[in-house]
Amino acid sequence: MKKMIIMAMMMTIAISASAMTYSKARTEALFLSDKMAYELGLTKSQYEAVYEINLDYLMSVSRQADIFGTYWTRRNNDLRYVLSAYQFRLYQKADYFYRPLKWQNKSLTMTVYTRYSNKSKMYRGRPSAYSSYKGGNNRGGTSYYKNRSVQKPSSHASGNKGRTSTTGKNGSTNSFDHNTNGSHNTGIVGNGNQGRNGNGSSGSSNQGNRPKRVFR
């Protein structure tokens, strides 16, 4: 009888600490990467790489000890090659990006939902890697992204945080605005009704529940 109880307990622990399925990890990686693309101002190629890196990490974590273990370190190392120095500093300051998983009630929980509560709200289309990448880039000793060509924003001058420019392959420049009004306490969002209110008043656009981009 005692042996059966121990086996049952072991099975319960194994189920609680199991890694995400590919389908679940893909969904969560897409949501996380989309929000990183929005706040950090990722280029298209950065967005593709960030999705791959997030998927690899989520598929590798299976227990509490893994959350800040080897694969978390590899994720950060990979992102250092993919993000600009400015973007990486913002990433580190946004705890819901830097520490995307936490252990709660004996299971893994995504922290990005503390800031973005609307799970259906997306700012970008799906990266092409969403339908083709199955994982595995984080298995080697050297970062897969070390010598990979990833287009980064041309600059993030400290005095021009309201607009970021990226240079396309044809030499054209694409710009996008960053909302810098107000302040933000990392990880504390409540219902997510920060940023533009979408009331259709003059000078504002109807964006719904759209949190502000983070600039510090």
N, C-alpha and C positions, 0 to 999 in steps of 0.2 A: 504494500500500500504506500509506504513511504517513497519507494522508488518511483511509483506512478506519479505521485505528487511532484517530485523533483523534475520528472520528465515533462509534466504539464507546465511547470514554471519555466523551464528552459524553452519550450515551444512558444510560450507567451512572450518571453524576452526576444526571441528570434523574430517573431512577427512584428513586434513593436519597433525593433531596430533594423528592419529590412530596408534596403536601398530603394530609392524611387524606381518605378518602372520607367522604361524608355518613354512611353506615352506621357506619363505624369511629369517626368523631368523636362521633356520637350515643351510642354505647356508652360511650366514654371520658368524655364530658361527664356522663353519668348517674352513673357510678361516682364521679367526682370531686365532683360536686354533692351526692351522697348523703352522702359523708364530711364535706363542709363543713357540711351541714345537721346532722349528728350532733355534730360538735365545736363549732361556733359557735352552735348552738341556733337555727337559722333558723326563722322563721315560714313558713307555707304560701306566702304571696305572695313572700317572700324566696327561698324554694326555687325557685319558678317562674322568677324573674328571674335567679338565679344560674345555673340550668341554661342559659338562653338566652345569658348572657354567656360561660359556659365553652364552649358549642358554637360561638359565633361566633369565639372566639379559636382553638380547635383547628382549625377549618376554614380559618382565615386563614394559619396557619403552614405554610410549605412548605420552608424551608431554615434552616440554623443561624442566620443573621443575623436571621431573623424572631422567634426565640424571645423576645428581649428588645427587640424593635423597636416599631414603631408600634402594632401590635395588642395587645401586652402592656401598653403605656401606656394604651390605650383600655380594656382590661379592668379595670385598676386604677381608672381614673376612673369607669367605670360602677359598680364595686363600692362606691366611696365613697358613691354616692347610694343604693345598695340596703342596705348594712349600717349598723348603728349604729356610732358611734365606737369603742365598746368591742369590738364584733365585728371591726371593721376592724383594730384593733391586734392581736388574736389571729391574724387572718388573715395579717398581715405577719410575725408571729413563727413561723408554721408554714411552713417553707420548701417543703414538699411541696404546699402550697396556693398560696403566693405565687409560686413558680417551678415550675409544674406540668409543664414540659417540659424535657428536657435532650437534648443531642446526643451520641449514643453509637453507635459503630460505623457512622458515616455515616447514621444514621437517628434519628428522634424517639422518645424514651422518656418514659413517664409516671412522674414521681417519686412519686406518691401510693402506688405499690405498694411503696415501701420501708417504708411504715408499715402499709399494709393489704394483706397478701399474699394473702388469701383473696378472689379475684375474684368469688365467688358470694355473698359476704356483703353484704346490703343492710339499711340501717336504716329507710328510708322507702319508700313506694310511688313509682311513677313520677309525675313532675309531668305535668300535662295538656299542657304544652308539648312533652313528649317525642314525642307523636304528631302535633302540629300545627305546631311551629315548624321552619322550614327555614333559618333564618339571615338575616342582613342588618341587624340592628339596630345594628351597630357601624360601618356604612359612612358615617354622616353626620359632619359636623364637630363637632356638639354632641351630647353624650350623650343617647341615647334615654330614659334613665332619670332625667334631670334633673327633669322635671316629672311623673313617673309616680308614682302613689300606691302605695306599698309599705308594708305593715304591718310595723313593727319591734317587737322586744321592748320592753315598757313601761319597763324599767330593768335595769341591771346594776350594782347597788350594790357597791362594792369589799368591803364587809363581809358580803356575802351571795352569795358565788360558788357556793354549793352548790345554789341553786335559782333558776330564771329564770321569770318570769311574762310571759305575753302576753295581751293583751286581744282577745277575739273580736268579731265584728261585732254580736253580740247583747248585748255588755257583760259576758259571762262571762269568767272568768279561767282560763287553762290554765297549769299548772305542770309543769316537768319537772326531774328531778334531774341534777346534774353530779357525776361522780366526781372528787373532788379529792385522793384519797389518793396518796401517792407522788410521784415526780418524773419528768421526761421530758426527754430530750435530743432536740431537734428533728431529725427525719429519721432517727433511729437506732432501728430497731425489731427487727431480726432476723426471727424467725418470726412476729411479730405476737401472741405469746401473752402480752400484757400485759393489765392490767385484771382483770375478773372471771374466775374460773377455771371457772365453770359446773359445779362438782362437786356441786351440790345440797345443800351444807351449810347449816346454819341461818343465816339472815340474808343469804344471797346468792341470786341468781337464775341460772338456767341460760342464760347468754348466749353460751356458746361462746368463740371467740377474739375478744374484744371489747376493743380498745385503750381506754385512758382518754381522756376528754376533756381537752383542754389548757387549763390556766388558769395564768397567770403574773402 
